Amino acid sequence: MNVSEKITIPVRDCEFPQPFPGGLEYNAPARGMWNIVHTGMLLPEAHQIYVCARGCLRGVILTAAEMNAMDRMSWVSIEENDFFDSSMEENVVEGVTDILNKLPRKPPVVLVFLSCIQLFAGIDFPSCLAELKSRFPDIEFVDCYMNPTMRKSGLTPDQLMRKQLYLLLKAEKELEKKSINLLGSDFAADRSSELFKWFDENGILCREITRCRTYEEYLEMGKSSLNMTWIPQAVAGAEELCRRLGQKHLHLPICYGEEEIDRNYASLAEALALPVPDFSAEKEFAENALKKTLQKIGGTPLFLDYTATPRILSLARRLLETGFNVKRIYADVFIPGDKEDLEVLKKYFPAVEITPTLDVNMRFAAPEERNKNALSIGQKAAFFTGTPHFVDLVWGRGFFGHSGVAAIAGLIEDAWENPKDICEVISHKGWGCESCL
């Protein structure tokens, strides 16, 4: 019995929401997931300044360097004595001031990041930003946090970054009734989907930060009357905009089951005061796409992991119900939207395996499992199984609705026909970002 099989459990034995105990953690070297640097870069024309220790700086600087964005990144290194001579706030203010005075062009926005050690020490961050604003009245400053110690309590760094990303949107006297914002996704939505065809037919304007090229375009998002989110990490930011700007919020989670997709569209139609759309043709197309792919790959074992989509159980359920041989799902915890899918898997597919990715014993799993006759969906599943047949899907990749299901079916077929070099692909940091590697 190999290492992963020793800590794997059948789905019938899974407890919701945490099937595995916490403890010392292992992080597989699959680097396609975005971090706070990547997400901050979505704010057009913004400049990021990190004020933290050198060890922490190494990671964020390498992220910016790899995505060829060093012109939008600066840093201030803190030293041990800064915590004993009452100069923490002064170092932030003077360091940021020096950087801004040396830039060839003043940015309209500066994201100032502090790390956990300064917050432990009780730094007065608001006073730092107030002083910077007085020195640079034409620049907007946003407080941002590189605080991994808060990863499992309160808002995670990822949730908080997505919230701060929209902090500069300003209230409008009148909101546009026929415009919405799609918030929180790292990737631009697939504009060829039935969702956007429906928007076009009804004159609905959809704004996304991923498509904004200037700061002024970003500010236009303050005019929309409705904020739509489809990944859970974006909910906190959307709710903040509801309180601050009076915009409405509708969370329509990414999902893959026909009934849930239809419920999402019914909720959206109600929010926009439009008739519920008839997507029966798109639904049939998605189902046929899945069947065509199933015919191509047959009973090939499928391995899925949670980095591919926020709703990995929903995707696994749709594939299983279509007839695919889903053997294993790599996941450490489940989110609230997973509960219904988990119960269905327990009842109808109880032998499907659930394996943690963070368990420290998983550091020994990868060399033992090399299966070229399998197919994986997600970078961690590809790493642990070693199969070159894998779908390089990260966090849903902007797919939504029935067309999203059809798109994933196409990716599965392509993965089977066109093997990939795992090490080369998953070594690139931030899927979809430019990489110098």
Secondary structure, DSSP 8 states (H G I E B T S, - for coil): --HHHHH-EEGGG--SS--S---SB---S---S--HHHHHTTSTTEEEEEEE-HHHHHHHHHHHHHTT-GGGEEEEE--GGGGTTT-HHHHHHHHHHHHHHHSSS--SEEEEEEEHHHHHTT--HHHHHHHHHHH-TTSEEEEEEE-GGGTTSSS-HHHHHHHHTTTT----SS-EEEEEEEES-SS---TTSHHHHHHHHTT-EEEEGGG--SHHHHHGGGGEEEEEE-SGGGHHHHHHHHHHH--EEEE-----SHHHHHHHHHHHHHHTT------HHHHHHHHHHHHHHHHHHTT-EEEEETTS-TTHHHHHHHHHHHT-EEEEEE-S---GGGHHHHHHHHHH-TT-EEE-SSBGGGGGTGGG---TT-EEESHHHHHHH--S-EE---TTTT--HHHHHHHHHHHHHHHHHS---HHHHHTSSSTTS----
